[in-house]
Amino acid sequence: MDPRSDPRSGDSAWFHRYRAFRLKFALVVGAAALILGAMVWSGKKLLSVAPTSSVPFGECVRTGSHIATLLRTTDPHLPEITGRGGHTTTSISILLIPLSGGGPKKILVAEGLRSEQFALARILGGDGSTLWFDVNGVGGVDLRRMELLDPAEVHEDRVPLGSRPLAISPDTYLSAGLIVAPGTWFGLHSEEEVRVGFAPGKFVRRVVPQESRKLMRRFHRGTLDEPVNDRYHRILSIGPMSAPEYLNAAFLRMDDASEPVRLSDPEGVLMIHTSEPGMNGTAVVSRVDLNGTVRWTVDTAIDRFKLTQILPGQDAFAFVGTRLPVPGRVSEPLLVIVDLADGRVVTHSLWR
């Protein structure tokens, strides 16, 4: 019999063709799926908005060993057609800057947060070994390991109550003068201020705040009468000590209940003033002896009008603010640490 006329051979040939077709079809579908998957993946990569640089969020907090601030970063996401950003999420980190001069450490705290989940985030404070924070829940950073605490390690009885609800103005740390010896006043005043508040016959106390004003001030020496009720000292005489004037000058102090910080070897105080009049003035820090001689001066490069925080300390003062504005650009936020002994400056950008 002719094999070509055998129906079984025809069925066999058809089956082989069908099987070959199925194999080719499967290969084509598989290849198409791979190509489509690659296109979707690459499309997301190409269309996805890259994560932004981390920016500071809230206030800086000083502990015994570090200055800490929260940083927020917008997570990678697809472009929002509506522009409302309803599907964007945010990561929150803590930036720890050691006061000893070492390099900063950035520690991720949480990611994928919606705006309402971190709107009230803040650093609560430290207890020497742990920095506590509230970011969608209370947590801590072990300052020795530089790692987040496990949830089981977070005990509420160790968590501090937190910082003040309102930001502390830099003006809190400004002082007009001090009694350097019994009967002797050393102050920073303008001519107008001497006439109004420090003229002979007026009274001063040991703790006198300084108002932040665009006035040219110079060092003054005053003679004081015996204190009344051990609080008020009547001014007998007062006069300028030197010719140089300093814009918006003030002595620095630890808090609003303190006299200016007293330095030793030689005896002196710390002064802050503005580098120049106008819109380009920066915050300048100087060490001054009790004779009105400037021992050293450093420029923080922080816009004096944008100085947002002063973080005092016995060995170093820290200043937080932004650089002078540059047209078309966002001003860089800075943390500047000034050593009180020699004026050594360490500057950290708060962009990460």
C-alpha positions as CSV (number, residue, x, y, z in Angstrom):
1,M,0.0,0.0,0.0
2,D,1.2,3.5,-0.7
3,P,2.1,5.2,2.6
4,R,0.8,8.4,1.3
5,S,-2.7,6.9,1.1
6,D,-2.5,5.5,4.6
7,P,-4.8,7.7,6.8
8,R,-2.7,6.9,9.9
9,S,0.3,8.5,8.4
10,G,-1.7,11.6,7.7
11,D,-2.9,11.8,11.2
12,S,0.7,11.4,12.4
13,A,2.0,14.2,10.2
14,W,-0.8,16.5,11.3
15,F,0.0,15.8,15.0
16,H,3.7,16.5,14.4
17,R,2.8,19.8,12.7
18,Y,0.4,20.7,15.5
19,R,3.0,20.0,18.2
20,A,5.6,22.1,16.3
21,F,3.1,24.9,16.1
22,R,2.3,24.7,19.8
23,L,6.0,24.8,20.6
24,K,6.6,27.8,18.4
25,F,3.5,29.5,19.8
26,A,4.7,29.0,23.3
27,L,8.2,30.4,22.4
28,V,6.6,33.4,20.8
29,V,4.3,34.1,23.7
30,G,7.1,33.6,26.2
31,A,9.4,35.9,24.3
32,A,6.6,38.5,24.0
33,A,6.0,38.3,27.8
34,L,9.7,38.8,28.5
35,I,9.8,41.8,26.1
36,L,6.7,43.3,27.6
37,G,7.9,42.8,31.1
38,A,11.2,44.4,30.2
39,M,9.4,47.3,28.6
40,V,7.2,47.8,31.7
41,W,10.2,47.6,34.0
42,S,12.3,50.0,32.0
43,G,9.3,52.2,31.4
44,K,8.8,52.5,35.2
45,K,12.5,53.2,35.6
46,L,12.5,55.8,32.9
47,L,9.2,57.5,34.0
48,S,9.8,57.2,37.7
49,V,10.7,60.4,39.5
50,A,14.0,59.8,41.3
51,P,14.2,60.3,45.0
52,T,15.0,63.9,46.0
53,S,17.9,65.1,48.1
54,S,17.1,64.8,51.8
55,V,16.2,68.1,53.4
56,P,16.0,69.0,57.1
57,F,12.6,68.7,58.8
58,G,11.9,70.4,62.1
59,E,14.4,71.7,64.6
60,C,18.0,70.5,65.3
61,V,18.4,69.1,68.8
62,R,21.7,69.2,70.8
63,T,22.6,66.3,73.0
64,G,25.8,65.8,75.1
65,S,27.6,64.2,72.1
66,H,25.7,65.0,68.9
67,I,23.5,67.5,67.1
68,A,20.6,65.7,65.5
69,T,18.0,66.6,63.0
70,L,15.3,64.8,61.0
71,L,15.7,64.6,57.3
72,R,12.9,63.9,54.8
73,T,13.2,62.4,51.3
74,T,10.5,62.0,48.7
75,D,10.5,58.3,47.7
76,P,10.8,57.3,44.0
77,H,7.3,57.4,42.3
78,L,5.6,57.7,38.9
79,P,4.8,61.2,37.8
80,E,1.5,62.6,39.1
81,I,-0.7,63.8,36.3
82,T,-2.9,65.8,38.6
83,G,0.1,67.4,40.4
84,R,-1.5,66.8,43.8
85,G,1.1,64.2,44.9
86,G,-1.6,62.0,46.4
87,H,0.4,58.8,45.8
88,T,3.9,60.1,46.8
89,T,5.4,58.9,50.0
90,T,8.3,60.1,52.1
91,S,11.2,58.5,54.0
92,I,12.4,60.0,57.3
93,S,16.0,59.7,58.5
94,I,18.0,61.1,61.4
95,L,21.2,62.9,60.7
96,L,23.7,62.7,63.7
97,I,26.5,65.2,63.7
98,P,29.1,64.5,66.4
99,L,30.4,67.4,68.4
100,S,33.8,65.8,68.6
101,G,34.4,66.6,64.9
102,G,33.8,63.2,63.3
103,G,31.8,62.6,60.2
104,P,27.9,62.7,60.2
105,K,25.9,59.6,60.2
106,K,22.5,59.3,58.4
107,I,20.2,56.6,59.8
108,L,16.9,55.6,58.0
109,V,14.0,55.6,60.5
110,A,10.9,55.0,58.3
111,E,10.0,54.9,54.6
112,G,6.8,54.9,52.6
113,L,5.1,57.4,54.9
114,R,2.1,59.5,53.9
115,S,2.2,63.1,54.8
116,E,-0.2,62.7,57.8
117,Q,2.1,60.0,59.2
118,F,5.1,62.3,59.7
119,A,3.5,65.7,60.0
120,L,4.2,65.8,63.8
121,A,7.5,63.9,63.7
122,R,10.1,65.3,66.0
123,I,13.2,64.4,68.0
124,L,12.4,64.0,71.7
125,G,15.9,64.3,73.1
126,G,18.6,62.1,74.4
127,D,19.6,60.4,77.7
128,G,23.3,60.0,77.0
129,S,23.2,56.6,75.4
130,T,20.0,56.9,73.2
131,L,18.5,59.5,71.0
132,W,14.7,59.3,71.2
133,F,12.3,60.4,68.4
134,D,8.7,60.2,67.4
135,V,8.2,59.4,63.8
136,N,4.8,57.7,63.4
137,G,5.6,56.1,66.7
138,V,8.3,56.4,69.4
139,G,11.7,54.9,68.7
140,G,15.4,55.4,69.5
141,V,18.9,55.3,68.1
142,D,21.6,53.6,70.1
143,L,24.4,56.2,70.0
144,R,27.1,53.7,70.7
145,R,26.1,51.2,67.9
146,M,24.7,54.0,65.7
147,E,21.7,51.7,65.0
148,L,18.0,51.9,65.6
149,L,16.7,50.2,68.7
150,D,14.6,47.1,68.3
151,P,10.9,47.7,69.3
152,A,11.5,45.5,72.3
153,E,14.2,47.8,73.5
154,V,11.9,50.9,73.5
155,H,10.7,51.4,77.1
156,E,8.4,54.4,77.6
157,D,9.8,55.2,81.1
158,R,13.2,56.0,79.4
159,V,11.7,58.3,76.8
160,P,12.0,62.1,77.6
161,L,9.0,64.3,77.4
162,G,10.4,66.1,74.4
163,S,11.4,69.6,73.4
164,R,9.3,72.7,73.7
165,P,6.3,72.8,71.4
166,L,7.4,76.2,70.1
167,A,10.8,76.9,68.5
168,I,13.2,78.9,70.6
169,S,14.1,82.1,68.9
170,P,17.8,82.9,68.4
171,D,17.1,86.2,70.2
172,T,16.8,84.2,73.5
173,Y,20.6,83.8,73.5
174,L,21.4,87.5,73.1
175,S,22.6,89.7,76.0
176,A,23.3,93.4,76.2
177,G,26.1,93.2,78.8
178,L,27.4,91.9,82.1
179,I,28.9,92.9,85.4
180,V,32.5,91.9,85.0
181,A,33.6,93.0,88.5
182,P,31.8,94.6,91.4
183,G,30.8,98.1,90.3
184,T,31.9,97.6,86.6
185,W,29.5,97.1,83.6
186,F,30.7,95.9,80.2
187,G,28.1,96.4,77.5
188,L,27.3,96.5,73.8
189,H,25.1,99.6,73.1
190,S,24.2,102.1,70.4
191,E,24.2,105.8,71.2
192,E,20.4,105.7,71.2
193,E,20.3,102.8,73.7
194,V,22.7,104.6,76.0
195,R,20.4,107.6,76.1
196,V,17.3,105.6,76.6
197,G,18.2,102.7,78.8
198,F,21.8,102.9,80.0
199,A,22.4,106.6,80.8
200,P,23.7,107.7,84.3
201,G,20.9,107.3,86.8
202,K,19.3,104.3,85.0
203,F,19.3,100.9,86.6
204,V,20.6,97.6,85.2
205,R,20.4,94.0,86.4
206,R,22.9,91.1,86.0
207,V,20.8,89.5,83.3
208,V,19.9,92.0,80.5
209,P,18.6,90.7,77.1
210,Q,19.6,92.3,73.9
211,E,17.1,93.2,71.3
212,S,17.9,92.2,67.7
213,R,17.9,95.5,65.8
214,K,19.8,97.0,62.9
215,L,21.8,99.3,65.1
216,M,25.5,100.0,65.2
217,R,26.8,99.1,68.7
218,R,30.1,99.5,70.4
219,F,31.7,98.4,73.7
220,H,30.9,100.5,76.7
221,R,32.3,100.6,80.2
222,G,30.1,101.7,83.0
223,T,30.5,102.4,86.7
224,L,27.8,101.1,89.0
225,D,26.6,102.0,92.5
226,E,26.0,99.5,95.2
227,P,23.1,97.1,94.3
228,V,19.6,97.8,95.5
229,N,18.0,94.7,97.0
230,D,20.9,92.8,95.6
231,R,19.3,93.1,92.2
232,Y,19.3,96.5,90.7
233,H,22.5,98.5,90.1
234,R,22.3,102.3,89.4
235,I,24.6,103.5,86.6
236,L,26.9,106.3,87.8
237,S,28.8,106.8,84.6
238,I,29.2,105.1,81.2
239,G,31.2,105.7,78.0
240,P,32.4,104.0,74.9
241,M,35.6,102.0,75.2
242,S,36.7,101.9,71.5
243,A,35.9,103.3,68.1
244,P,34.8,100.2,66.2
245,E,31.1,99.6,65.8
246,Y,29.3,96.3,65.1
247,L,26.0,95.9,63.4
248,N,23.2,94.3,65.5
249,A,25.9,93.1,68.0
250,A,25.2,91.1,71.2
251,F,26.9,88.9,73.7
252,L,26.0,85.2,73.6
253,R,24.6,83.3,76.6
254,M,23.4,79.8,77.5
255,D,19.7,80.7,78.0
256,D,17.4,83.6,78.8
257,A,18.1,83.4,82.5
258,S,21.9,83.6,82.2
259,E,24.6,86.3,81.9
260,P,26.9,86.1,78.9
261,V,29.2,83.1,78.7
262,R,32.5,83.9,80.4
263,L,35.6,82.6,78.7
264,S,39.1,82.2,80.3
265,D,42.8,82.4,79.3
266,P,42.3,85.3,78.7
267,E,39.0,86.3,80.3
268,G,36.4,87.3,77.7
269,V,33.0,86.8,76.2
270,L,31.5,85.8,72.9
271,M,29.9,88.3,70.5
272,I,27.6,87.8,67.5
273,H,27.1,90.5,64.9
274,T,26.2,91.1,61.3
275,S,29.0,91.3,58.7
276,E,27.6,94.2,56.7
277,P,24.4,96.3,56.3
278,G,21.9,95.5,53.6
279,M,20.7,92.1,52.4
280,N,24.1,90.4,52.2
281,G,24.9,90.4,55.9
282,T,26.1,87.1,57.5
283,A,26.3,86.0,61.1
284,V,29.8,86.7,62.5
285,V,31.1,85.4,65.8
286,S,34.0,87.0,67.7
287,R,35.8,86.3,70.9
288,V,36.3,89.6,72.9
289,D,38.4,90.2,76.0
290,L,37.1,92.3,78.8
291,N,39.0,95.3,77.5
292,G,37.1,95.3,74.2
293,T,39.9,93.7,72.2
294,V,38.7,91.2,69.5
295,R,40.8,88.0,69.8
296,W,39.4,86.2,66.8
297,T,36.5,86.5,64.4
298,V,34.8,83.9,62.2
299,D,32.1,84.2,59.6
300,T,29.5,81.5,59.7
301,A,28.3,82.2,56.1
302,I,24.8,82.0,57.5
303,D,22.4,84.7,56.4
304,R,21.8,86.7,59.6
305,F,18.2,87.2,58.6
306,K,17.8,83.4,58.2
307,L,19.6,82.4,61.4
308,T,16.9,80.0,62.8
309,Q,18.7,78.4,65.8
310,I,21.5,78.9,68.3
311,L,22.5,75.8,70.1
312,P,24.8,76.8,73.0
313,G,27.4,74.8,74.8
314,Q,30.3,75.3,77.2
315,D,33.0,74.3,74.6
316,A,31.2,75.2,71.3
317,F,28.2,77.1,70.0
318,A,26.3,75.8,67.0
319,F,24.3,77.9,64.5
320,V,21.6,76.8,62.1
321,G,20.4,78.7,59.1
322,T,20.8,79.1,55.4
323,R,23.4,80.6,53.1
324,L,22.8,84.0,51.5
325,P,20.2,83.7,48.7
326,V,21.3,83.1,45.1
327,P,18.8,84.1,42.4
328,G,17.0,81.1,41.0
329,R,18.4,78.7,43.6
330,V,17.2,77.4,47.0
331,S,19.5,78.5,49.8
332,E,21.6,75.7,51.3
333,P,20.8,74.9,55.0
334,L,23.9,74.8,57.2
335,L,24.9,73.7,60.7
336,V,28.0,75.6,61.8
337,I,29.9,74.6,65.0
338,V,32.3,77.2,66.4
339,D,34.9,76.2,69.0
340,L,35.0,78.7,71.8
341,A,38.7,78.3,72.6
342,D,40.3,79.0,69.2
343,G,37.4,79.9,66.8
344,R,37.8,76.7,64.8
345,V,34.8,76.3,62.5
346,V,33.2,73.1,61.3
347,T,30.4,73.5,58.7
348,H,27.9,70.8,57.7
349,S,25.4,71.0,54.9
350,L,22.0,69.8,56.0
351,W,21.3,68.6,52.5
352,R,22.0,64.9,52.1
